[in-house]
């Protein structure tokens, strides 16, 4: 193999026009969960002891659904994605919970089986497309090699399919540009190539980790729109990892808000954005500038994300929370259902108790 190990594979198909037309078919079926993460915990063994980086994280994604995972740096977003893809770096390891893909448990599979799943059933899009593309080979060579590795196609058939995939993702003059090297493409065009690689196998799940951070705003919008369009038409489930609530608002159906390795809030994007329940989510939303209101200062969340070896007792957010109560410093809150959302906050439990 000559391509970078992050390059995505292709799955079953017949090649040619039929392969690209599949993007235009396959309506989303939200009745089936493609991904189920149940009480996922990840720990790192260090010379100072064992540190728990993820603590009983649970969520699901249905076919055709985009779920955004948001939070500050260190919240555990990318680590969750890495655990799902099977790319945890030692000394990190899954120490609890389950990860199910289309009902099949994958967190305990051997590395060789996970490599096959990453190439066919899970696609990945990373922040820097150059980490997914080998600079020594043309884009066409990398696409074609990936296709013929996973499909019973000749090199010529694979190349024709690669051209069609580039056209499907909006690469102009794809027949000529297929012989260009990655450095001959702009950042936005390289990211389109990576999306083509990730979607080519028609995977059940796409994990997109900060796919637009390195791009300028206008290109960001194009890439997000392209990703959303192709995934909806293909019926794939999408986990979109980002720190940008604006991207979540434009793209996702539901949002998972993470803090210090746990889920603080999860719900429909409209509900979480317009009526956030957790004080941390309120702070995140308040830090976004509005084009409709004039304010002198944006909301600021005082303090920083706690280190793994210094996570506070009780609610991890309690040292930074403006609404902290005594119970927050003693007991860790679990997710509780409030309407269409779930929130891990004692404030709402106390309100409910008082209302009774």
FENHU-V981157 format. One record per pair of residues at least 12 apart in sequence whose ideal C-beta (glycine too) atoms are under 6 Angstrom apart, sorted by the first residue. I is the first residue (numbers start at 1). GAP is how many residues later the second one is. D is the distance in whole Angstrom. If there is no record, write none. Layout:
BEGIN
I:GAP:D
I:GAP:D
END
This chain:
BEGIN
2:135:6
3:131:5
3:139:5
3:142:6
4:128:6
4:130:5
6:125:6
6:126:4
7:125:6
7:139:6
7:190:6
8:115:5
8:189:4
8:190:5
9:110:3
9:111:6
9:137:5
9:141:5
9:192:6
10:136:6
10:137:5
10:140:4
10:141:6
10:190:4
10:191:4
11:109:4
11:139:6
11:190:4
15:138:5
15:142:5
15:146:5
19:142:5
20:144:4
20:148:5
23:145:6
23:207:6
23:210:5
23:211:6
24:209:6
26:208:5
26:209:4
28:35:6
28:36:2
28:204:6
28:207:5
29:34:5
30:32:4
30:34:6
30:35:6
32:31:5
33:27:4
33:29:5
34:27:6
34:29:5
34:68:6
34:170:5
34:171:5
34:203:4
35:26:4
35:170:5
35:202:6
36:24:5
36:64:4
37:21:6
37:22:5
37:62:6
38:20:5
38:59:5
38:60:5
39:17:5
39:19:6
39:58:4
40:14:6
40:17:5
40:57:4
41:13:6
41:14:6
41:15:6
41:54:5
41:55:4
41:56:5
42:12:4
42:41:6
42:50:6
42:52:6
43:52:5
44:47:5
44:48:5
45:46:5
51:257:4
51:258:6
53:26:6
53:208:5
53:255:6
54:22:5
54:25:6
54:207:5
55:206:5
55:207:5
57:23:6
57:206:6
59:197:5
61:176:4
63:172:5
63:174:6
64:168:6
64:171:5
65:172:6
65:188:5
66:172:4
66:174:6
66:185:6
66:186:5
66:187:5
67:172:6
67:187:5
68:172:5
68:180:4
68:184:4
68:187:5
69:172:5
69:187:5
70:172:6
70:178:5
70:187:6
71:187:4
71:188:6
72:233:5
74:231:4
75:183:4
75:184:6
76:182:5
76:185:4
77:164:5
77:181:6
78:131:5
78:163:6
81:126:5
81:128:5
81:160:5
84:15:6
85:37:6
85:39:6
85:122:6
86:28:4
94:13:5
102:102:6
119:31:6
120:81:5
121:82:5
121:83:5
122:81:6
122:83:5
123:75:3
123:76:6
123:80:4
123:83:5
124:83:5
125:69:6
125:73:5
125:83:4
125:86:5
126:83:6
127:83:4
127:86:5
128:86:6
129:61:4
129:62:5
129:65:4
132:62:5
133:49:4
135:47:5
138:41:5
138:43:6
139:54:5
140:22:6
140:38:3
140:39:5
143:19:4
144:14:4
144:15:5
144:18:5
147:14:6
163:12:5
163:15:6
165:31:4
165:35:5
166:30:6
169:23:4
169:26:5
169:27:4
170:22:6
171:21:6
187:28:5
188:27:6
188:31:4
191:32:5
199:31:6
202:32:6
205:32:5
206:25:6
206:30:5
206:32:5
207:32:5
208:32:5
209:32:5
210:32:6
224:27:5
228:23:6
240:12:6
245:39:6
245:43:6
249:24:6
252:17:5
254:14:6
255:14:5
255:17:5
257:24:5
259:21:5
259:58:6
260:46:6
260:51:6
260:56:4
264:14:5
264:16:5
264:80:6
265:12:6
265:13:4
265:16:5
265:78:5
266:76:5
267:73:6
267:74:3
268:72:6
271:69:6
271:70:5
277:61:6
277:64:6
277:66:4
278:65:5
278:67:5
279:42:5
279:44:5
280:37:5
283:16:6
283:18:4
286:13:3
287:12:5
301:19:6
302:18:6
303:17:4
314:14:5
314:15:5
314:16:5
314:17:6
314:18:6
315:13:4
315:18:6
323:24:6
327:19:5
328:18:5
333:12:6
333:13:5
END
